[in-house]
């Protein structure tokens, strides 16, 4: 999750002075979030995640605290696959100076909260923790900032797979290299999960049903997103991205819940 936002220390009143037009906000966020658009910012406002002031002529004016609030939301979506409803609950809790419900690593301070408010403790809070995303469970996506395609040897080393295990993952459809035999760094979470399971004796050939289930889930999500993507509305892509993030998080939560329920009786209470 994001760290302490601007305005969490120093002159809090200045951080909350509405000075920035929406174009300036877009510029401030674009380096970290290249896909963010003005339509996305408007959508997040419509969802109640940020509340810029309006001039007499109706133009939005954002404060630095508003920008950090948007940064929090975008990071939570991108890195933690959290649905907007959950992000909104987190923000509301942080605004009241409360711990984030069920979060293992909340930000150091509430985006847009009063500067004098103490930062909530990053320790665990009561209640079940949300299901981690695949990338969280398997480790960071790449080593040394790698983001492009990697040759097989480098990819296997980064994932903790030996060449034979990598070949098995490809054979059983868990990983798909390009025409030159390279793998995208974005596939490292899958490879690392396969490597971890291999250490417990679960081989790639045993994981085919995970791939099949994921393909079926993806087909279902694609059907749900199709009407939004066909829309000619300016914010159609942003709404589809938000819905995709929410559906992905709920799918992971459902899978984890079903698996835990099935295995609950294995250990004595």
N, C-alpha and C positions, 0 to 999 in steps of 0.2 A: 504494500500500500504506500501512498505518497508520504513523504516526510513532512516536517513542520512547514506549513505554508507561510508565505509572506503575510505579515500581520499577526502572527502568533507571538512575535516579540517586537519590540520597538514601538513606534508611534502607531497605535491601533487606530486612532481616529483618521490618520492620514491614509491607512490601508483601506479604509471604508469610504473614502471620498470618491463619489462616482465621477470619473474623469474620462474613461476609455470608451470610444465608440466600438461597435461590434467588429469592425474591420481590424482595429488595433488588438482586440482580444484574439481574433483569429491568428494574427501575426505572432502574438506571444505564445500561442499554443502549438503552432505548426511545426516547430523544430522537433518537439517530442511526439507529436501526433500528426503525422503528415496527411492522414485521411480526414481530419476534422474539417468541417465546412460551416459556413454561416447557417445553413439549414439545420445542421446538427446542433449548433448552439441554441437556435430558436426552439428546436424540438425539446432540448433539455430544459429550457425555460418553461415551455408549455407543460412539461411533466412535473414542474414544481421543484426542480433540483437547484435552480439558481433564480434569483429575483432581482434583476437589475432595475435601477430607477429609470423613470421616463421623463424626458424634457417636456415642456409645455406643448411642443410640436409633435410629441409622440416618439422621439428617437430614444433608443436604449443608451444608457450610460452605465458602464460597469466599473466597479472598484477593483483594486488589486486583490482584495479578499474574494470577490466574485470570480476572478480569474483562477485563484488557487482552488476554489470550490469546484470549478469546472475541471481543473487538472486532477483533482481527487476522483471525480466521477469517471473521467476518461481512463485513468489508470486502473481503477477498480474493474471497469469493463474489460479492458485489454489484458491485464495481467492476472485477474482473479475470476474472470467470467461471471461476475455477479450480475444478477438482473437489476433493473432500475429500482424495482420496489424495495429490494434489500439495501441497495445503496442509499436510497432515500431514508430508510429506517436508521441506517448507520449515521447519516448526517444529522438527523433529528436528535439522536442520542448524544452525539458529540456537541451539538449546539447547546444541549442542556448540561454539558459537563459530565455525562455518564459514559461508562465503558461501552464500546461497540458490542452489540449482542452477538455472542458466539464467534467472535473474531479472534484469531490467534495473534495477529500483528497489526493492530490499528495504527493510524497515523499518529504522530506525536502531538498533534493538536487539531481541533476541529476547524476545517476550512470555513472561514467567515465567522468564527466564534469570537467573543470578546477577547481582546488582547490580555486582559487581566485574569482570564479564566485559566486555571492550572491545566496542564496537559493531562489527559486521562492516562491511567497506567496501561502499559502495553501487555500486562499479564492477562491470563485467561479469565474469562467471565463465565458465570454459571450458564448451563444450557449446552446443547450439543453443538459441536463445531460444524460449520458448513463443509460440504464435501470439497476436497481440494481439486483443482483442475488437473488434467493430466500432466501439464508442464510443471505444476507445483510438486506433484508426487514424484516425478522422475528427475527433478533437478533443473538447473537453468538450461535455456535453449542454446546452447553453443558455448564454446570456450574462447576466451580472448576476444569477444565481440564478433565471432564468426556469424555471418548471416546468409552468405551465398552458398552455392553448391560445394560439397566436399568430396574428395576422392574416397574410394572405399576404405583404404587403410586409415586415413585421418578420421573418417566418420566412425569406423569400428573402434578406434582408440578412444575417441571422445565419448562413445556410448558405453564402453566397457565390454564390448563383444569381441570374441576372436573371429578370424575370417570365416571359419566354418559356420559359426552361429549367425553371422551376418548373411551368409549365403542361404541359410535355412529361412531366415526372416523374409528374404526376397522370394524364395521358392514358394512359401506359403502365403504370400500376398500381404504380409504385415508392412513391408517397406517396398517402395517402387522407385528404383533408380532411373535417371534419365538415359538418353541414348548413349551417353559417354560413360555410363556406369557410376555417375556421381549421385550423391544424395543431398537433398536440401537440409540445411541446418534445422529447419523447422520440424523435421522428422526425428530429431534427437530424443524428445520425450518418449516417443513410441519405442525407439531402440533401447533407451535406458531402462524402460519398464520391462522389456523383453529380457535384457541382461539381468535385471534383478530377479525375475522369475526363474531364469535359467539357473541361478545360484541355489534355488530351492528345488531343482530337478524338473522344472516345468519347461519343456522344450517348445520351439516354435511351432511344431506340428500340433501341439496341444492348444494352440492359441487361435486356431482358425475360426472357431465359433465367435471369438471376440470381434474379428474382422467382419464376419457375416452379420453379427448383431449391429455393429456400427454402420454398415452399409444400409441396413434396413432403417435404422434410426435416421440416417442422413436422407433417405428417400422420403420419409415422413416429414422431416423438417422442410425439405425442399417443396413439398406440396403445400405446407402451411405458409411458406414465404412467397410462393408464386404470385398470389393476388397482389401482394404489396409491391413486388418487383415489377409487375406489369403496369402499375399505376404511373401516370405521367406527372404526378405531384413532384414538386421540387425536392421535397425531403424524403422521397420514397426510399432511396438507398440508405439514408440514416435510420429511418424507421425499421427497415429490414435488418440492418446491422444490430440495432438494439434488440429486436425480437430474436435474432439468431443467438446473441449472447445469452439472453434469458432462457431460451429453449435448451441451449447447450448445458447451462448450469443446472437446469432442472433435470435433464437426462442423467447427468453425472450423479446428482443427488438421489434420483430414483434407483439407479444401479447400485449405489453404495448402500442405500437403505434396504433394498431387497436382499443383497448379499449378506449384510449383517444380520437381518432377520432369519435368514436361512441357517446361518452359522452360530446363532446365539446359544443354541443348546449344546454346543461342543464342549464348552468349559463349565465346570461346576460353579454355581453362584456362591 
